Amino acid sequence: MTDGKTSHTLSKFNDLQNLLKKQTRLLKRGNISGIESLARQANSLIEQIARDGLLETAEFAEHRKKLK
């Protein structure tokens, strides 16, 4: 993976992690509409990650094993 693609991948994962943390905070407050909005954003990021094939690279082989 090139440095640019690695950076791009990590950026998407960081964005996803931040969205999930925000969802957790909103859940504790009972803000369902906020959670739904963030879920749509998270879904969009997940689709981008899948479409780009970012997890199919050798760099993420060990992570894929853990997810199975």
Protein Blocks (a to p, Z undefined) as FASTA:
>chain_A
ZZklmmmmmmmmmmmmmmmmmmmmmmmnopaklmmmmmmmmmmmmmmmmmnommmpmklm
mmmmmmZZ
